[in-house]
Amino acid sequence: MRLALINPPWSFDGSIYFGCREPHLPLEYGYARALLEAAGHEAVIVDAQARALSNGALRDEVAALRPDALVVTTAPSYLFWRCAPPELRVPQETLRALRDVPGLRFAVGPHASTTPAATLRKLGVDAVVMGECEEVLVALASLPRARWGEIASIATVDGGEPRVQGGPHASDVRRLPALRWDDAAVARHAHHHHRFDAAPVGPGAEIEASRGCPYHCTFCAKDNFRDRYRKRPLPVILDELDGLLAQGVRYVYFVDEIFLPDRPLLEALATREVAFGVQMRVDNWSREMLDLLGEAGCVSIEAGVESVTREGRSLLAKQCRLSTAELGELLIHAKRSVPFVQANLIRSQADDPADVAAFRERLREHGVWANEPVPMFPYPGSPEYTMRWGKPDDQAWERSLAHYLGQFDHFSDLQESRPLPLAELEAATPDHG
C-alpha cells in the first residue's frame, strides 16, 4: 500500500493553543514511515506546515502520489499532542481540500485517541487510531478493510455508527528505529525550539530519548497516549543524533514529556558538538547532575514548577517533595551552566498573586525566567477533566473550551487575547462515504 502521511498547513487563529507555532519534525510520521517501509509498504511524508504549502498545492502534490490511503494528524507533532488545539478546524480544511483524491482516510492524534467517535464524525474519515499511531498504521495498511475488526486501538464507522475497538495503543519504543530525514527536510528546519540564548546557526531538529512520564499530574493530557514511561535504547538515540549532526544540525530539542537524569546519555552528548533543550522537573535533579547537564551542551531548560506553594502543587498531584525555596535554588543553580532556564507556572487559586510575583522576581534577579501563570485548560484525557466531568464523551472538547472561556476573562501572554468557541472554529460535520 502507498500512504501519504500529511501534516496540515497549521494556523491557530482564535485558538486557545499555547504551544509553539513554528514547524517541527513530525516524529510520529518519521516512525510510521520507517515501520511501513520495513513491512513492504510505501510511505511519503507531505509536511504542508514546514513547506508552507497552501491547501491547493497540498492537494495537487498528494493527488500526484496516487496514494491508497491518506493519513491526517490532529496535532502539529508528537511534541504537542498533550497541548493540541482543541478544535479540528485545520484537519477539516485539509481533508476538504483533498476530498476528490481517491483513497482511504485515516486520522491520528490526540482527538482520535481521546474522543474517537466524535473525531470520526467531525472528520468523516474511514478510521481513526487511538493512542500512539506508528505501529497501528502498519496494521491498517497490511490488512484488507474486511479484516480491520482484528485490529485493536482503532475506531471505524459500521452501518453509520462508530465502532470502537480496544483502547489506546502504546508503542514498543525499544523497537523503534533511528529516524532518518531527507536532507531538504532538515535544511529547511531553521527553528531551534525553545532556544533563547543565541540566534540559530544551522538547522535544528527534534528527537526523543524517552516517551511518557512516571507522574500523573492533573493537568497533563497523556492518559490516552505517551503515558507510561519508556526509554529508547541509547545506541539508537545516538545513531539518530549522529545522522542529524552529519546533516548539519547543531541544536536538538528532546520532546520527552520528562527528561530524567541519565548519566550515560549526558556523557555521550558531551562528546558531540551539539546544543540541546529539554523539558524537566528540577526536583528530580541533583546539583551535580545539573552541572553535567550543562557540560553536555544543554542551553535551554523548561522546568515544570506550576505552583508556588506546596498546597498548590499537591492539588495538581505533582508529588513534589521539595519546598518552593528549594525548587528556586535548584533553578538558580542550573542557570550557572545552562544559558536559559524557565520555570513554568499555571494559574492557581491556591497561589497568592503577591507570592507569585515575588517568586518570579527572585528568579528574574538570578537570570531565570518564570512565565505569567497560564490558565489551566482541562484537556480531555487529563485527570483534571476526568475529576470534573468523568470519562470524555463526544462533547468533551466543546465542554472543556466552554468552561475555560467562561472561567477566565483574560489569558496568558502565550495565547490569543480572546479565543473563540469551538462551534465558531469548526466546520459542519462532513458526510461519510
Disulfide bonds with the S-S distance in Angstrom:
none
